[in-house]
C-alpha cells in the first residue's frame, strides 16, 4: 500500500508544494474544518447542552449521592461516578475512583453504618479503582479474571488484586440484594458489566457517556469493533438507568442508543472518506519517498472529510463534540483500515 501511495503522489498532477521550511507547519488542507484540530488551541469550547447536564455538586462536599433504586446509590463528583449497594448485613461498593475516594466512606455513612463487605471492580484502570484503600477494612474484591491478570502485571499497591474472580458470569447475592456481573469481551479493555436486576440499573464503565461525546479515541478503546458489539449487546438488557463511570448524570436507553447512532455515523463517515480521498494530493512531491509522510498526509485529509461530514448532524447533540471529534475520526479510520 505504501508503494501505491507513493506512486500516486509522483503521478498526481494536482500535488502542491508548500512554501514552508522542512519540518515547519505549512498551509491548511483544502476544506479544513473550523473546529480546532489536535495541537491547536481553542479560544472557547462549545457550551454544554442542557440535556447533558446533571444536578450540581455541593463544592463544600465535593460529591453528590443519588438513590437509583432500593438500597442502590450513585456517587459522583460530576466527572467520575461509581455506585454502592446497601443490604441487610453490609455494603457492596462498585468502583472507587481516586478523585473522590476520600469521600466514599463519608457518603456511605450518610446512608448507613453497615460495614463494607465487598468491592466490585469494573475493570483494571487506576482512575476508577485506585481509591479502594480509602475504604479501609478488608472487603472481598470481585473482578473478572482478565482484570486480575492486568492488575498483577501493573503491580500497583493502590489497586489490590481481586480475591474472587470469574470467567463469564458471577451472581453476587448479599441478603435480599443481587448484582449480576458478566463479561462481554474486550472493548474499552477487558472488564465486566454490573447489573442490578431489582433496580433495573446497568453500570458499564468507559463505554457510554450519557449526553456526551466519548472520551478521546472512543475512550481509548482497545478493540473498536468489540466496543460496537458491547454497546449493541447491552441495549438488549432491560435496564432503566445507566451509570457509565463518567459525566454528571445517569443515562437511559435513549442515551445508549444516541451514542450507538453517533458511532455508526462515525464509522460510515470515516469509511466514505477513506474511499473518496486520493493519495498524494496537497503534498510536496519531494516527500514521496517518505512513507510516514505519505500516510500522514493521506490520513489527515481523510479525517478532515470525516469531521466535515459529521458536524451538521452532531455538533449540537453531544456535549464536548468539538473537544474530541478529531480524535474520534482518527481512531475510526485507523480501525477500518487495519482491524
C-alpha positions as CSV (number, residue, x, y, z in Angstrom):
1,X,0.0,0.0,0.0
2,X,2.9,2.4,0.8
3,X,4.3,1.8,-2.7
4,X,0.9,2.5,-4.3
5,X,0.5,5.7,-2.3
6,X,4.0,6.9,-3.2
7,X,3.5,6.2,-6.9
8,X,0.2,8.1,-6.8
9,X,2.0,11.1,-5.4
10,X,4.5,11.0,-8.2
11,X,1.7,10.8,-10.8
12,X,-0.6,13.3,-9.2
13,X,-0.8,16.4,-11.3
14,X,-2.5,18.3,-8.6
15,X,0.2,17.8,-6.0
16,X,1.1,21.1,-4.4
17,X,4.4,22.1,-2.9
18,X,4.1,24.0,0.3
19,X,6.1,27.2,0.8
20,X,7.4,26.4,4.3
21,X,10.8,25.2,5.6
22,X,11.3,21.5,6.2
23,X,9.6,20.4,9.5
24,X,7.6,23.5,9.9
25,X,3.9,24.0,9.7
26,X,2.5,24.7,6.2
27,X,-0.8,25.7,4.7
28,X,-4.1,24.2,5.9
29,X,-5.6,21.4,3.9
30,X,-8.4,22.3,1.5
31,X,-11.9,22.4,3.1
32,X,-10.2,22.4,6.6
33,X,-12.9,22.3,9.3
34,X,-13.1,25.4,11.5
35,X,-13.0,23.3,14.8
36,X,-9.5,23.4,16.1
37,X,-7.7,20.2,15.3
38,X,-5.4,18.4,17.7
39,X,-2.4,20.6,18.7
40,X,-4.2,23.9,18.0
41,X,-5.5,26.0,20.9
42,X,-9.3,26.6,21.1
43,X,-10.4,30.1,22.1
44,X,-13.7,28.9,23.5
45,X,-15.2,25.4,23.5
46,X,-18.8,24.9,22.6
47,X,-21.2,25.4,25.5
48,X,-22.5,22.2,27.2
49,X,-26.1,21.4,26.0
50,X,-28.7,21.5,28.8
51,X,-29.6,17.8,28.2
52,X,-26.1,16.7,29.1
53,X,-26.0,18.4,32.5
54,X,-26.8,16.7,35.8
55,X,-27.6,18.2,39.2
56,X,-24.8,20.3,40.7
57,X,-22.3,19.1,43.3
58,X,-22.0,20.9,46.6
59,X,-18.5,22.4,46.4
60,X,-18.1,22.1,50.2
61,X,-18.7,18.3,50.0
62,X,-17.0,17.6,46.6
63,X,-19.5,14.8,45.7
64,X,-23.2,14.1,45.2
65,X,-25.1,11.0,46.2
66,X,-28.3,10.0,44.3
67,X,-30.5,7.0,45.0
68,X,-31.2,4.9,41.9
69,X,-33.4,2.2,43.5
70,X,-33.9,0.2,46.7
71,X,-30.6,0.4,48.5
72,X,-28.6,1.4,45.4
73,X,-26.8,4.7,45.2
74,X,-24.7,6.5,42.7
75,X,-21.9,8.8,44.0
76,X,-20.3,11.3,41.6
77,X,-18.2,14.5,41.5
78,X,-19.9,15.2,38.1
79,X,-16.8,13.9,36.3
80,X,-16.5,10.4,37.7
81,X,-19.2,8.2,39.0
82,X,-19.5,4.9,40.9
83,X,-22.1,3.0,43.0
84,X,-22.7,1.3,46.3
85,X,-25.4,-1.2,47.3
86,X,-26.8,-1.5,50.8
87,X,-28.1,-4.8,52.0
88,X,-29.1,-6.2,55.4
89,X,-25.6,-7.1,56.5
90,X,-23.4,-4.6,54.8
91,X,-22.4,-2.6,51.7
92,X,-21.1,-3.5,48.3
93,X,-19.0,-0.8,46.6
94,X,-18.7,-0.8,42.8
95,X,-15.5,1.0,41.8
96,X,-13.6,3.6,43.9
97,X,-12.3,6.5,41.7
98,X,-9.4,8.3,43.3
99,X,-10.8,11.9,42.6
100,X,-13.4,11.5,45.4
101,X,-12.2,8.3,47.1
102,X,-11.6,10.1,50.4
103,X,-15.3,11.0,50.4
104,X,-16.6,7.5,49.6
105,X,-16.8,6.3,53.1
106,X,-18.3,9.6,54.2
107,X,-21.0,9.3,51.5
108,X,-21.8,5.7,52.6
109,X,-22.0,6.8,56.2
110,X,-24.6,9.3,55.3
111,X,-26.8,6.4,54.3
112,X,-25.8,3.5,56.6
113,X,-23.3,2.5,59.3
114,X,-23.1,-1.1,58.0
115,X,-19.7,-2.4,57.1
116,X,-18.3,-2.6,53.6
117,X,-18.1,-6.3,52.9
118,X,-17.4,-6.4,49.1
119,X,-15.9,-4.3,46.4
120,X,-16.6,-4.9,42.7
121,X,-14.0,-3.8,40.1
122,X,-15.5,-2.8,36.7
123,X,-12.0,-3.1,35.1
124,X,-8.4,-2.5,35.9
125,X,-7.8,1.1,35.2
126,X,-6.5,3.2,38.1
127,X,-8.7,6.2,37.5
128,X,-11.7,4.0,38.5
129,X,-10.4,1.7,41.3
130,X,-7.2,3.1,42.8
131,X,-9.1,4.7,45.6
132,X,-10.1,1.4,47.1
133,X,-7.7,1.6,50.0
134,X,-9.6,4.7,51.3
135,X,-12.5,2.4,52.2
136,X,-10.4,0.6,54.9
137,X,-11.2,-2.8,56.3
138,X,-10.6,-6.0,54.4
139,X,-13.5,-6.4,52.0
140,X,-13.8,-9.2,49.4
141,X,-12.7,-7.8,46.0
142,X,-14.5,-9.3,43.0
143,X,-13.5,-9.0,39.3
144,X,-13.3,-10.8,36.0
145,X,-10.2,-12.9,35.7
146,X,-8.7,-10.8,32.9
147,X,-8.9,-7.8,35.2
148,X,-6.9,-9.8,37.8
149,X,-4.3,-10.6,35.2
150,X,-3.9,-7.0,34.2
151,X,-3.7,-5.9,37.8
152,X,-1.0,-8.5,38.5
153,X,1.0,-7.0,35.7
154,X,0.5,-3.5,36.9
155,X,1.7,-4.4,40.4
156,X,0.2,-1.2,41.8
157,X,-0.3,-1.2,45.6
158,X,-3.2,1.2,45.2
159,X,-5.1,-1.5,43.3
160,X,-5.1,-4.7,45.3
161,X,-5.7,-7.9,43.5
162,X,-9.2,-9.4,43.5
163,X,-9.9,-12.2,46.0
164,X,-12.7,-13.6,43.9
165,X,-12.7,-13.9,40.1
166,X,-15.0,-15.3,37.5
167,X,-14.7,-16.0,33.7
168,X,-18.1,-15.3,32.1
169,X,-20.8,-14.6,34.8
170,X,-21.0,-14.2,38.5
171,X,-24.1,-13.8,40.6
172,X,-23.4,-11.7,43.7
173,X,-26.1,-12.3,46.3
174,X,-26.0,-10.3,49.6
175,X,-29.1,-10.5,51.8
176,X,-32.1,-9.6,49.7
177,X,-29.9,-7.8,47.1
178,X,-28.4,-9.1,43.9
179,X,-25.9,-8.0,41.4
180,X,-25.3,-9.8,38.1
181,X,-21.7,-9.5,36.7
182,X,-21.0,-10.5,33.2
183,X,-18.0,-10.4,30.8
184,X,-18.6,-9.3,27.2
185,X,-15.1,-9.4,25.8
186,X,-12.7,-6.5,25.0
187,X,-14.0,-3.1,24.1
188,X,-12.5,-0.3,26.2
189,X,-10.4,-3.0,27.8
190,X,-11.2,-6.4,29.4
191,X,-13.7,-5.8,32.2
192,X,-17.3,-6.7,33.2
193,X,-20.7,-5.1,33.4
194,X,-22.7,-4.8,36.5
195,X,-26.5,-5.1,36.5
196,X,-28.8,-4.7,39.4
197,X,-32.0,-6.5,38.2
198,X,-34.3,-5.5,41.0
199,X,-33.5,-1.8,40.5
200,X,-33.1,-2.2,36.7
201,X,-29.8,-0.3,36.8
202,X,-26.9,-1.1,34.5
203,X,-23.3,0.0,35.0
204,X,-20.8,-0.2,32.2
205,X,-17.7,1.9,32.6
206,X,-15.8,3.9,29.9
207,X,-18.2,2.6,27.2
208,X,-21.2,5.0,27.0
209,X,-21.1,8.7,28.2
210,X,-24.7,9.9,28.7
211,X,-25.3,13.1,26.8
212,X,-21.6,13.4,25.9
213,X,-19.1,12.7,23.2
214,X,-17.0,9.7,24.2
215,X,-13.6,10.5,25.7
216,X,-10.8,10.7,23.1
217,X,-10.2,7.9,20.6
218,X,-13.5,6.3,21.6
219,X,-12.4,6.3,25.2
220,X,-9.1,4.8,24.2
221,X,-10.9,1.6,23.2
222,X,-8.5,-1.4,22.8
223,X,-10.9,-3.0,20.4
224,X,-13.2,-0.7,18.5
225,X,-15.2,-3.5,16.8
226,X,-15.6,-5.0,20.3
227,X,-16.9,-1.7,21.6
228,X,-19.6,-1.6,18.9
229,X,-20.5,-5.2,19.8
230,X,-20.7,-4.5,23.5
231,X,-23.0,-1.5,23.1
232,X,-25.3,-3.4,20.9
233,X,-25.4,-6.2,23.4
234,X,-26.1,-4.0,26.4
235,X,-29.0,-2.4,24.6
236,X,-30.8,-5.8,24.8
237,X,-30.6,-5.7,28.7
238,X,-33.8,-4.5,30.3
239,X,-32.4,-1.5,32.2
240,X,-34.0,1.8,33.1
241,X,-31.0,3.7,34.4
242,X,-27.4,3.6,33.2
243,X,-24.2,4.5,35.0
244,X,-21.2,5.0,32.8
245,X,-18.4,5.9,35.2
246,X,-18.1,9.5,33.9
247,X,-20.1,12.7,33.3
248,X,-22.6,14.4,35.5
249,X,-25.8,12.3,35.3
250,X,-27.0,8.7,34.9
251,X,-28.4,7.8,31.5
252,X,-31.2,6.0,29.8
253,X,-31.8,3.6,26.9
254,X,-32.1,6.6,24.7
255,X,-28.6,7.8,25.8
256,X,-27.1,4.5,24.9
257,X,-28.9,4.4,21.5
258,X,-27.8,8.0,20.8
259,X,-24.1,7.1,21.3
260,X,-24.5,4.0,19.2
261,X,-26.1,6.1,16.4
262,X,-23.2,8.5,16.6
263,X,-20.7,5.7,16.4
264,X,-22.4,4.2,13.4
265,X,-22.4,7.6,11.6
266,X,-18.7,8.0,12.6
267,X,-17.9,4.6,11.0
268,X,-19.8,5.5,7.8
269,X,-18.2,8.9,7.5
270,X,-14.7,7.5,8.0
271,X,-15.3,4.7,5.6
272,X,-16.6,7.1,2.9
273,X,-13.7,9.5,3.5
274,X,-11.2,6.6,3.1
275,X,-12.8,5.7,-0.2
276,X,-13.1,9.2,-1.6
277,X,-9.7,10.7,-0.6
278,X,-7.0,10.4,-3.2
279,X,-3.4,9.8,-2.0
280,X,-0.8,12.3,-2.8
281,X,-2.9,15.5,-3.3
282,X,-1.9,18.7,-1.5
283,X,1.6,17.1,-0.8
284,X,5.1,18.2,-1.8
285,X,6.3,15.6,-4.4
286,X,9.7,15.8,-2.8
287,X,8.3,13.9,0.1
288,X,7.0,10.9,-1.9
289,X,9.9,8.7,-0.7
290,X,8.9,9.2,2.9
291,X,6.2,6.6,3.6
292,X,5.4,8.1,7.0
293,X,4.7,11.5,5.4
294,X,2.6,9.8,2.7
295,X,0.4,8.3,5.2
296,X,0.3,11.4,7.4
297,X,-0.9,13.5,4.5
298,X,-3.5,10.9,3.4
299,X,-4.9,10.2,6.8
300,X,-5.1,13.9,7.8
301,X,-7.2,14.6,4.7
302,X,-9.4,11.6,5.4
303,X,-10.1,12.9,8.9
304,X,-10.9,16.4,7.6
305,X,-13.6,14.8,5.4
306,X,-14.9,12.7,8.3
307,X,-15.2,15.7,10.6
308,X,-16.9,17.8,7.9
309,X,-19.4,15.1,7.3
310,X,-20.4,14.6,11.0
311,X,-20.6,18.3,12.0
312,X,-24.1,19.3,10.7
313,X,-25.9,16.4,12.5
314,X,-23.8,16.0,15.7
315,X,-22.2,19.3,16.7
316,X,-25.1,20.3,19.0
317,X,-26.3,16.9,20.1
318,X,-23.4,15.7,22.2
319,X,-21.6,17.7,24.8
320,X,-17.9,18.0,24.1
321,X,-18.3,17.3,20.4
322,X,-15.7,19.8,19.4
323,X,-13.2,18.6,22.1
324,X,-12.8,15.1,20.7
325,X,-14.3,14.9,17.2
326,X,-10.9,14.9,15.6
327,X,-9.7,12.1,17.9
328,X,-12.8,10.0,17.0
329,X,-12.3,10.3,13.3
330,X,-8.6,9.3,13.6
331,X,-9.5,6.3,15.7
332,X,-12.3,5.2,13.4
333,X,-10.3,5.4,10.2
334,X,-7.5,3.5,11.8
335,X,-9.8,0.7,12.9
336,X,-11.4,0.5,9.5
337,X,-8.1,0.2,7.7
338,X,-6.4,-2.4,10.0
339,X,-8.8,-4.2,12.3
